[in-house]
Amino acid sequence: MRKLCILLLVVAMMTLVGCGDPILEIEEQNIYHWQKYMNQKEFESLEEGMSYLEVVERAGGRGVKLKNNTYQWKDETLMTQAYVIEFKDDQLHSKEVVELKGHSNR
């Protein structure tokens, strides 16, 4: 009976580990927090037809949803630049570099 309980516990643990969020798993592989953002080289390597998950894998993290099927990734080093990517039927449809405005009161 004890062996059966241990076996069931092991199977349950394996099931829970296997049902994780793939995007969260990608982000947790980053050593530094800023690595979940995108850089120019990663942006340039994106190709039309890639899925959202493929873009997340390339960037190392999820984008911020702006509106339906449109996401934004901040630049890893430049605070004034971001990347906006639009998906159509879960495939990369268009991409662009945008300038971010600051929030300074000066």
N, CA, C and O atoms as a MOPAC input file, in Angstrom:
PM7 MOZYME 1SCF
protein

 N      0.83100 1    -1.19700 1     0.00000 1
 C      0.00000 1     0.00000 1     0.00000 1
 C      0.87000 1     1.25400 1     0.00000 1
 O      0.57000 1     2.23200 1    -0.68300 1
 N      1.94300 1     1.20900 1     0.77000 1
 C      2.83000 1     2.36600 1     0.86000 1
 C      3.51500 1     2.63400 1    -0.48000 1
 O      3.67500 1     3.78700 1    -0.88100 1
 N      3.91500 1     1.56700 1    -1.16700 1
 C      4.55000 1     1.72400 1    -2.47400 1
 C      3.58100 1     2.33400 1    -3.48000 1
 O      3.97500 1     3.14600 1    -4.31800 1
 N      2.32300 1     1.94300 1    -3.39500 1
 C      1.30500 1     2.49300 1    -4.28000 1
 C      1.12800 1     3.98700 1    -4.04200 1
 O      1.01500 1     4.75200 1    -5.00000 1
 N      1.10100 1     4.41000 1    -2.80000 1
 C      0.96300 1     5.82900 1    -2.46000 1
 C      2.15700 1     6.63100 1    -2.98800 1
 O      1.98200 1     7.72700 1    -3.51900 1
 N      3.35400 1     6.09200 1    -2.84400 1
 C      4.55400 1     6.77600 1    -3.33500 1
 C      4.51000 1     6.88300 1    -4.85600 1
 O      4.84600 1     7.92200 1    -5.42500 1
 N      4.09500 1     5.80600 1    -5.50500 1
 C      3.98500 1     5.81600 1    -6.95900 1
 C      2.97300 1     6.86300 1    -7.42300 1
 O      3.23900 1     7.60500 1    -8.36900 1
 N      1.82800 1     6.92600 1    -6.76900 1
 C      0.81600 1     7.92100 1    -7.12700 1
 C      1.32500 1     9.34200 1    -6.89900 1
 O      1.03100 1    10.23300 1    -7.69700 1
 N      2.06800 1     9.56500 1    -5.84600 1
 C      2.64000 1    10.87600 1    -5.55700 1
 C      3.62900 1    11.28000 1    -6.64600 1
 O      3.61500 1    12.42600 1    -7.09600 1
 N      4.47400 1    10.36800 1    -7.06800 1
 C      5.45000 1    10.64800 1    -8.12800 1
 C      4.73900 1    10.96800 1    -9.44000 1
 O      5.12600 1    11.91100 1   -10.13100 1
 N      3.71800 1    10.20900 1    -9.79300 1
 C      2.96500 1    10.45100 1   -11.01700 1
 C      2.27500 1    11.81500 1   -10.95800 1
 O      2.26500 1    12.54900 1   -11.94700 1
 N      1.70400 1    12.15100 1    -9.81500 1
 C      1.04600 1    13.45600 1    -9.66400 1
 C      2.04200 1    14.59400 1    -9.80700 1
 O      1.72900 1    15.60200 1   -10.44000 1
 N      3.22900 1    14.46200 1    -9.23800 1
 C      4.25300 1    15.50300 1    -9.34600 1
 C      4.70700 1    15.66100 1   -10.79300 1
 O      4.90500 1    16.78500 1   -11.25500 1
 N      4.87300 1    14.57300 1   -11.50400 1
 C      5.30100 1    14.63600 1   -12.89800 1
 C      4.22600 1    15.29800 1   -13.75700 1
 O      4.54700 1    16.03800 1   -14.68700 1
 N      2.97100 1    15.04200 1   -13.45900 1
 C      1.87000 1    15.64100 1   -14.19200 1
 C      1.83700 1    17.14200 1   -13.97800 1
 O      1.65000 1    17.89600 1   -14.93300 1
 N      2.01400 1    17.58900 1   -12.74600 1
 C      2.00400 1    19.01600 1   -12.44900 1
 C      3.15700 1    19.73100 1   -13.13200 1
 O      2.97200 1    20.83100 1   -13.65300 1
 N      4.31400 1    19.14900 1   -13.14200 1
 C      5.47100 1    19.75800 1   -13.77900 1
 C      5.25100 1    19.84500 1   -15.28200 1
 O      5.64000 1    20.83900 1   -15.89600 1
 N      4.65300 1    18.85700 1   -15.87700 1
 C      4.42300 1    18.82300 1   -17.31100 1
 C      3.34000 1    19.77000 1   -17.78600 1
 O      3.26000 1    20.04600 1   -18.98300 1
 N      2.50500 1    20.27500 1   -16.89800 1
 C      1.39300 1    21.14400 1   -17.27300 1
 C      1.70700 1    22.61500 1   -17.04700 1
 O      0.78600 1    23.42000 1   -16.90800 1
 N      2.96700 1    22.98400 1   -17.00700 1
 C      3.35400 1    24.35700 1   -16.74400 1
 C      3.08500 1    25.28000 1   -17.92000 1
 O      2.79400 1    24.83700 1   -19.03100 1
 N      3.18800 1    26.55700 1   -17.64900 1
 C      3.01700 1    27.60000 1   -18.65000 1
 C      4.30700 1    27.72200 1   -19.45200 1
 O      5.34200 1    28.05900 1   -18.87700 1
 N      4.28600 1    27.46000 1   -20.76600 1
 C      5.52500 1    27.49800 1   -21.55200 1
 C      6.16700 1    28.88300 1   -21.58000 1
 O      7.39200 1    28.98500 1   -21.63100 1
 N      5.37200 1    29.94400 1   -21.54800 1
 C      5.92600 1    31.29400 1   -21.55300 1
 C      6.63300 1    31.58200 1   -20.23700 1
 O      7.70800 1    32.18200 1   -20.22500 1
 N      6.04000 1    31.16200 1   -19.14100 1
 C      6.67000 1    31.34000 1   -17.83400 1
 C      7.97300 1    30.55700 1   -17.76400 1
 O      8.95400 1    31.03500 1   -17.19400 1
 N      7.99300 1    29.37100 1   -18.33200 1
 C      9.22200 1    28.57100 1   -18.35100 1
 C     10.32500 1    29.27100 1   -19.14700 1
 O     11.49500 1    29.22200 1   -18.76800 1
 N      9.94900 1    29.92400 1   -20.25200 1
 C     10.92600 1    30.67100 1   -21.05000 1
 C     11.49500 1    31.82200 1   -20.23500 1
 O     12.70800 1    32.03000 1   -20.21100 1
 N     10.62200 1    32.57200 1   -19.56700 1
 C     11.06600 1    33.72800 1   -18.78500 1
 C     11.93000 1    33.32600 1   -17.59400 1
 O     12.84600 1    34.05600 1   -17.21500 1
 N     11.64400 1    32.18300 1   -17.01100 1
 C     12.41400 1    31.73600 1   -15.85400 1
 C     13.82600 1    31.28900 1   -16.23100 1
 O     14.68500 1    31.17200 1   -15.35600 1
 N     14.07800 1    31.04100 1   -17.49800 1
 C     15.41900 1    30.66600 1   -17.94600 1
 C     16.35500 1    31.86700 1   -18.01100 1
 O     17.57200 1    31.69800 1   -18.08000 1
 N     15.80200 1    33.07700 1   -17.99000 1
 C     16.61400 1    34.28800 1   -18.03200 1
 C     17.33800 1    34.47500 1   -16.70300 1
 O     16.75000 1    34.32500 1   -15.63200 1
 N     18.60600 1    34.80100 1   -16.79100 1
 C     19.37900 1    35.06200 1   -15.57800 1
 C     19.04100 1    36.44500 1   -15.03400 1
 O     18.93200 1    36.63200 1   -13.82200 1
 N     18.87700 1    37.40700 1   -15.93000 1
 C     18.58900 1    38.78700 1   -15.53000 1
 C     17.19100 1    39.18500 1   -15.96800 1
 O     16.68800 1    38.71100 1   -16.98600 1
 N     16.56700 1    40.06200 1   -15.18600 1
 C     15.19800 1    40.51100 1   -15.43300 1
 C     15.05300 1    41.14800 1   -16.81900 1
 O     14.06800 1    40.89200 1   -17.51200 1
 N     16.01200 1    41.96600 1   -17.22800 1
 C     15.92700 1    42.67800 1   -18.50100 1
 C     15.99400 1    41.75500 1   -19.70800 1
 O     15.66600 1    42.18400 1   -20.81500 1
 N     16.40500 1    40.51600 1   -19.53800 1
 C     16.51400 1    39.59600 1   -20.66700 1
 C     15.16000 1    39.16900 1   -21.21800 1
 O     15.09300 1    38.56600 1   -22.28900 1
 N     14.08100 1    39.47300 1   -20.50000 1
 C     12.76500 1    39.12700 1   -21.03900 1
 C     12.28800 1    40.16300 1   -22.05000 1
 O     11.25400 1    39.97700 1   -22.69100 1
 N     13.04000 1    41.25400 1   -22.19400 1
 C     12.74400 1    42.25500 1   -23.21500 1
 C     13.41800 1    41.85200 1   -24.51700 1
 O     14.09100 1    40.82300 1   -24.56800 1
 N     13.25300 1    42.63300 1   -25.55700 1
 C     13.80100 1    42.30100 1   -26.86100 1
 C     14.95100 1    43.25400 1   -27.18600 1
 O     14.97600 1    44.38200 1   -26.69400 1
 N     15.89500 1    42.81300 1   -28.00500 1
 C     16.94000 1    43.71000 1   -28.48100 1
 C     16.84500 1    43.80000 1   -30.00300 1
 O     16.08500 1    43.06500 1   -30.63400 1
 N     17.62400 1    44.70700 1   -30.57900 1
 C     17.55600 1    44.95800 1   -32.02300 1
 C     17.86100 1    43.70400 1   -32.84400 1
 O     17.20200 1    43.44300 1   -33.85100 1
 N     18.84600 1    42.93800 1   -32.41700 1
 C     19.22400 1    41.72700 1   -33.15100 1
 C     18.08500 1    40.70100 1   -33.14300 1
 O     17.78700 1    40.08700 1   -34.16700 1
 N     17.45300 1    40.52200 1   -31.98000 1
 C     16.32400 1    39.59400 1   -31.88800 1
 C     15.17200 1    40.07400 1   -32.77200 1
 O     14.53800 1    39.28100 1   -33.46800 1
 N     14.90900 1    41.38400 1   -32.73400 1
 C     13.82500 1    41.95200 1   -33.53400 1
 C     14.06700 1    41.71300 1   -35.02800 1
 O     13.15600 1    41.31700 1   -35.75600 1
 N     15.28600 1    41.95600 1   -35.47000 1
 C     15.61100 1    41.78900 1   -36.88900 1
 C     15.52500 1    40.33200 1   -37.33500 1
 O     15.31600 1    40.05800 1   -38.51700 1
 N     15.68700 1    39.39300 1   -36.39700 1
 C     15.63000 1    37.97700 1   -36.75200 1
 C     14.19800 1    37.43600 1   -36.85000 1
 O     13.99700 1    36.30100 1   -37.28300 1
 N     13.21000 1    38.23600 1   -36.45300 1
 C     11.81100 1    37.80100 1   -36.53000 1
 C     11.35200 1    37.76500 1   -37.98000 1
 O     11.65800 1    38.66000 1   -38.76700 1
 N     10.61700 1    36.72200 1   -38.31600 1
 C     10.15300 1    36.54000 1   -39.68200 1
 C      8.63600 1    36.43400 1   -39.72900 1
 O      8.00200 1    35.92600 1   -38.80400 1
 N      8.07800 1    36.91500 1   -40.80200 1
 C      6.64200 1    36.83100 1   -40.99900 1
 C      6.21100 1    35.36900 1   -40.94000 1
 O      6.86900 1    34.49700 1   -41.50800 1
 N      5.11700 1    35.11000 1   -40.25900 1
 C      4.60300 1    33.75300 1   -40.13100 1
 C      4.96300 1    33.07900 1   -38.82200 1
 O      4.41900 1    32.02000 1   -38.51000 1
 N      5.87900 1    33.67100 1   -38.03900 1
 C      6.23500 1    33.08100 1   -36.74800 1
 C      5.04000 1    33.18300 1   -35.80000 1
 O      4.26400 1    34.13600 1   -35.87700 1
 N      4.89600 1    32.22100 1   -34.92400 1
 C      3.82100 1    32.25800 1   -33.93600 1
 C      4.21900 1    33.15500 1   -32.76700 1
 O      5.38600 1    33.51700 1   -32.61500 1
 N      3.23200 1    33.50700 1   -31.94500 1
 C      3.51700 1    34.32700 1   -30.75900 1
 C      4.52300 1    33.62000 1   -29.85400 1
 O      5.44400 1    34.25500 1   -29.34000 1
 N      4.35700 1    32.32100 1   -29.65700 1
 C      5.27000 1    31.57000 1   -28.79300 1
 C      6.69300 1    31.57300 1   -29.35600 1
 O      7.65200 1    31.65500 1   -28.58900 1
 N      6.84600 1    31.48500 1   -30.66900 1
 C      8.17500 1    31.54400 1   -31.27800 1
 C      8.82600 1    32.91000 1   -31.04200 1
 O     10.03000 1    32.99300 1   -30.80000 1
 N      8.03000 1    33.97500 1   -31.11100 1
 C      8.55600 1    35.31600 1   -30.84300 1
 C      8.95500 1    35.43200 1   -29.38000 1
 O      9.99600 1    36.01000 1   -29.06600 1
 N      8.14300 1    34.89200 1   -28.48500 1
 C      8.46900 1    34.90400 1   -27.04900 1
 C      9.77400 1    34.15000 1   -26.80300 1
 O     10.61800 1    34.60600 1   -26.03200 1
 N      9.94200 1    33.00500 1   -27.45200 1
 C     11.18900 1    32.24300 1   -27.31500 1
 C     12.38100 1    33.05700 1   -27.78800 1
 O     13.42600 1    33.05800 1   -27.13700 1
 N     12.23900 1    33.74600 1   -28.90800 1
 C     13.33500 1    34.54000 1   -29.47300 1
 C     13.67200 1    35.71500 1   -28.55100 1
 O     14.84400 1    36.01800 1   -28.32800 1
 N     12.63300 1    36.37700 1   -28.01400 1
 C     12.85300 1    37.54500 1   -27.15800 1
 C     13.27300 1    37.14800 1   -25.74700 1
 O     14.00100 1    37.88500 1   -25.08200 1
 N     12.82200 1    36.00200 1   -25.29700 1
 C     13.11200 1    35.57600 1   -23.92900 1
 C     12.04400 1    35.99400 1   -22.93800 1
 O     12.23800 1    35.87700 1   -21.72800 1
 N     10.91100 1    36.48300 1   -23.44000 1
 C      9.82500 1    36.88700 1   -22.55400 1
 C      8.60700 1    37.32800 1   -23.34000 1
 O      8.66500 1    37.53800 1   -24.55200 1
 N      7.50200 1    37.46200 1   -22.62200 1
 C      6.22700 1    37.81900 1   -23.25000 1
 C      6.15000 1    39.31500 1   -23.53300 1
 O      6.81400 1    40.12200 1   -22.88200 1
 N      5.33500 1    39.66200 1   -24.50600 1
 C      5.08700 1    41.06200 1   -24.81900 1
 C      3.90300 1    41.57900 1   -24.02900 1
 O      3.11600 1    40.80500 1   -23.48200 1
 N      3.78700 1    42.88900 1   -23.97500 1
 C      2.65300 1    43.53500 1   -23.31600 1
 C      1.56700 1    43.73300 1   -24.37100 1
 O      1.80800 1    44.33100 1   -25.41900 1
 N      0.38500 1    43.23000 1   -24.08500 1
 C     -0.71400 1    43.31800 1   -25.05000 1
 C     -1.21100 1    44.75500 1   -25.13000 1
 O     -1.62300 1    45.33200 1   -24.12400 1
 N     -1.17100 1    45.33500 1   -26.33600 1
 C     -1.66400 1    46.68900 1   -26.54800 1
 C     -3.12500 1    46.68100 1   -26.95700 1
 O     -3.92200 1    47.47000 1   -26.45000 1
 N     -3.47200 1    45.80100 1   -27.86100 1
 C     -4.84900 1    45.58900 1   -28.31800 1
 C     -4.90800 1    44.20000 1   -28.91500 1
 O     -3.91600 1    43.47200 1   -28.88800 1
 N     -6.04700 1    43.82400 1   -29.44800 1
 C     -6.17900 1    42.47700 1   -30.00700 1
 C     -5.04900 1    42.16300 1   -30.97900 1
 O     -4.84200 1    42.87100 1   -31.96400 1
 N     -4.33200 1    41.10300 1   -30.68800 1
 C     -3.28000 1    40.57700 1   -31.56300 1
 C     -2.08000 1    41.50000 1   -31.76300 1
 O     -1.28100 1    41.26200 1   -32.66900 1
 N     -1.92600 1    42.54100 1   -30.95200 1
 C     -0.79100 1    43.45300 1   -31.05300 1
 C     -0.09000 1    43.51500 1   -29.70000 1
 O     -0.71800 1    43.77000 1   -28.67200 1
 N      1.22900 1    43.27800 1   -29.71700 1
 C      2.02200 1    43.22900 1   -28.49800 1
 C      3.23900 1    44.13900 1   -28.62700 1
 O      3.71900 1    44.41900 1   -29.72500 1
 N      3.72100 1    44.59100 1   -27.47200 1
 C      4.89700 1    45.45100 1   -27.44600 1
 C      5.95100 1    44.87200 1   -26.51600 1
 O      5.63800 1    44.42300 1   -25.41300 1
 N      7.19800 1    44.88300 1   -26.96300 1
 C      8.33600 1    44.49700 1   -26.15400 1
 C      9.22100 1    45.72100 1   -25.98200 1
 O      9.53900 1    46.39100 1   -26.96500 1
 N      9.62400 1    46.02700 1   -24.75600 1
 C     10.57900 1    47.10600 1   -24.52500 1
 C     11.94900 1    46.66900 1   -25.01500 1
 O     12.24400 1    45.47600 1   -25.07800 1
 N     12.78400 1    47.64100 1   -25.36200 1
 C     14.15100 1    47.34900 1   -25.74700 1
 C     14.96100 1    47.03700 1   -24.48900 1
 O     14.74000 1    47.63900 1   -23.43800 1
 N     15.89300 1    46.10300 1   -24.59800 1
 C     16.70600 1    45.68800 1   -23.44900 1
 C     17.58500 1    46.81200 1   -22.91600 1
 O     17.82700 1    46.88600 1   -21.71100 1
 N     18.06200 1    47.68200 1   -23.78800 1
 C     19.00400 1    48.71200 1   -23.34200 1
 C     18.50000 1    50.13100 1   -23.53100 1
 O     18.81300 1    50.99700 1   -22.71400 1
 N     17.73400 1    50.40100 1   -24.57300 1
 C     17.26000 1    51.75600 1   -24.84500 1
 C     15.89300 1    51.98100 1   -24.20900 1
 O     14.93300 1    51.27600 1   -24.52200 1
 N     15.80900 1    52.95200 1   -23.32700 1
 C     14.53500 1    53.24000 1   -22.66500 1
 C     13.58000 1    53.99600 1   -23.58000 1
 O     12.39700 1    54.12000 1   -23.26200 1
 N     14.06500 1    54.49800 1   -24.70100 1
 C     13.25100 1    55.29800 1   -25.60800 1
 C     12.77700 1    54.51300 1   -26.82800 1
 O     12.23600 1    55.09900 1   -27.76600 1
 N     12.97100 1    53.20600 1   -26.82700 1
 C     12.62100 1    52.39500 1   -27.99700 1
 C     11.88600 1    51.13200 1   -27.57400 1
 O     12.15900 1    50.55400 1   -26.52200 1
 N     10.95500 1    50.72100 1   -28.41400 1
 C     10.22900 1    49.46400 1   -28.17800 1
 C      9.89500 1    48.85700 1   -29.53200 1
 O     10.07700 1    49.48700 1   -30.57400 1
 N      9.40500 1    47.63000 1   -29.50000 1
 C      9.07900 1    46.88900 1   -30.71200 1
 C      7.61100 1    46.47400 1   -30.64100 1
 O      7.17900 1    45.84000 1   -29.67900 1
 N      6.85900 1    46.83700 1   -31.66500 1
 C      5.43600 1    46.49600 1   -31.72700 1
 C      5.25500 1    45.44600 1   -32.81200 1
 O      5.67500 1    45.62500 1   -33.95400 1
 N      4.62500 1    44.35700 1   -32.43000 1
 C      4.43300 1    43.23800 1   -33.35200 1
 C      2.95300 1    42.87200 1   -33.38800 1
 O      2.31200 1    42.69800 1   -32.35200 1
 N      2.43500 1    42.76200 1   -34.59400 1
 C      1.02800 1    42.40900 1   -34.79000 1
 C      0.94300 1    40.98900 1   -35.34400 1
 O      1.69100 1    40.60100 1   -36.24200 1
 N      0.01500 1    40.23600 1   -34.78300 1
 C     -0.20700 1    38.85800 1   -35.21500 1
 C     -1.58000 1    38.75200 1   -35.86700 1
 O     -2.52800 1    39.42800 1   -35.46800 1
 N     -1.66400 1    37.90600 1   -36.86000 1
 C     -2.94200 1    37.61700 1   -37.51800 1
 C     -3.03900 1    36.11100 1   -37.60100 1
 O     -2.17400 1    35.46600 1   -38.19300 1
 N     -4.08200 1    35.53700 1   -37.01400 1
 C     -4.24900 1    34.08100 1   -36.94000 1
 C     -3.03400 1    33.43200 1   -36.28400 1
 O     -2.54500 1    32.40700 1   -36.75700 1
 N     -2.54700 1    34.02800 1   -35.19600 1
 C     -1.39000 1    33.57800 1   -34.41400 1
 C     -0.12000 1    33.45700 1   -35.25500 1
 O      0.72400 1    32.60200 1   -34.98800 1
 N      0.01500 1    34.30900 1   -36.26500 1
 C      1.23900 1    34.36900 1   -37.05400 1
 C      1.66800 1    35.82200 1   -37.17600 1
 O      0.84000 1    36.71600 1   -37.34500 1
 N      2.97800 1    36.04500 1   -37.08700 1
 C      3.50300 1    37.39900 1   -37.19000 1
 C      3.08600 1    38.00000 1   -38.52400 1
 O      3.37100 1    37.45900 1   -39.59300 1
 N      2.40200 1    39.13700 1   -38.42700 1
 C      1.88200 1    39.79600 1   -39.61700 1
 C      2.69400 1    41.05300 1   -39.95100 1
 O      3.02000 1    41.29900 1   -41.11300 1
 N      3.01700 1    41.84400 1   -38.92100 1
 C      3.81300 1    43.04900 1   -39.14200 1
 C      4.60800 1    43.36800 1   -37.88000 1
 O      4.24500 1    42.96300 1   -36.77600 1
 N      5.70000 1    44.10400 1   -38.07400 1
 C      6.54800 1    44.48900 1   -36.94300 1
 C      7.10300 1    45.87500 1   -37.21800 1
 O      7.34700 1    46.24800 1   -38.36500 1
 N      7.29900 1    46.63900 1   -36.13200 1
 C      7.85700 1    47.97400 1   -36.28300 1
 C      8.56500 1    48.40700 1   -35.00300 1
 O      8.24500 1    47.96000 1   -33.90100 1
 N      9.53400 1    49.28700 1   -35.19100 1
 C     10.24500 1    49.89700 1   -34.07400 1
 C      9.52200 1    51.20100 1   -33.76500 1
 O      9.24500 1    51.98600 1   -34.67200 1
 N      9.21500 1    51.43600 1   -32.49100 1
 C      8.52800 1    52.67100 1   -32.10500 1
 C      9.36300 1    53.43000 1   -31.08000 1
 O     10.13800 1    52.84800 1   -30.32100 1
 N      9.17900 1    54.73000 1   -31.08300 1
 C      9.85500 1    55.59500 1   -30.12200 1
 C      8.92400 1    55.79400 1   -28.93500 1
 O      7.74200 1    56.09700 1   -29.09500 1
 N      9.48100 1    55.61800 1   -27.73700 1
 C      8.69600 1    55.81200 1   -26.52500 1
 C      8.90200 1    57.23300 1   -26.02300 1
 O     10.01700 1    57.75400 1   -26.03600 1
 N      7.83900 1    57.83800 1   -25.59200 1
 C      7.90500 1    59.18300 1   -25.02700 1
 C      8.15200 1    59.07800 1   -23.53000 1
 O      7.63200 1    58.18100 1   -22.86600 1
 N      8.94200 1    59.99200 1   -23.01100 1
 C      9.23900 1    59.99900 1   -21.57700 1
 C      8.10100 1    60.61000 1   -20.78400 1
 O      7.17600 1    61.18700 1   -21.35600 1
 N      8.16800 1    60.48400 1   -19.47600 1
 C      7.13800 1    61.01300 1   -18.58900 1
 C      7.71600 1    62.10100 1   -17.68400 1
 O      7.26200 1    62.27300 1   -16.55300 1
 N      8.69900 1    62.82100 1   -18.17000 1
 C      9.33400 1    63.84800 1   -17.37600 1
 C      8.44800 1    65.06900 1   -17.27200 1
 O      7.75600 1    65.42600 1   -18.22500 1
 N      8.46800 1    65.72200 1   -16.09600 1
 C      7.69600 1    66.94800 1   -15.87800 1
 C      8.55700 1    68.19900 1   -16.04200 1
 O      8.10100 1    69.30700 1   -15.76000 1
 N      9.78600 1    68.02800 1   -16.49200 1
 C     10.67000 1    69.18200 1   -16.63900 1
 C     10.33600 1    69.98400 1   -17.85600 1
 O     10.98700 1    70.99300 1   -18.12800 1

